[in-house]
Amino acid sequence: MTLMVLGASSRLSKDGRRFAGIVVATTPSSSDYRGLNALELDADPDVVAGMNVFPGLYDLQIDLRVRDGFREKNIARQFVTAARFLAAVAPVKEKANA
């Protein structure tokens, strides 16, 4: 699925587990709302490490995973397992030659 990725982040918990999230732009579900909605998807931290152009169009492979809810119901969430860069949305800055 081709989506516009606005940003990505990865985190490290105190017990050593790695988490990552990707913020994508989606169209709103309400016709009264103008603009784009930002939605954060869970992602593989190794996938996020390879993403370096924001905002950009990426071909994302999204799987549906069930998150085990502690003292809550189990929740099905979208999880990004692979990302392939397609194009930059804004001009990419050139690195300065020193």
Residue, then its C-alpha position, 0 to 999 in steps of 0.5 A: m500500500t502506497l502511503m505518505v509517511l510524515g515521520a518515524s520514531s523508535r524507542l527502547s523500553k527499560d527491559g530492553r525491548r525495542f518499539a517503533g512507530i510510523v506516522v502516515a497521512t490519511t484522508p479523513s472519514s468525515s466529509d466535514y473535515r478538510g485536510l489530512n489526518a495523521l495516524e501512527l502505525d506500529a512498525d518493526p524497528d529495523v524497518v524504521a532504521g532504514m527510512n530516512v526521507f520525510p515526508g515521502l511516499y513509501d510502499l508499506q507492507i502492513d500486516l494485522r497483528v493481535r496485541d495482547g491486552f493486559r487487563e483489557k480486550n485483545i486488540a487487532r492493530q496494523f503493523v508495518t513489516a516492510a517499507r520501500f521508498l518511492a519518492a520524496v514529497a518535498p525537495v531533498k536537501e543536498k549535503a554540504n561538501a566540506 
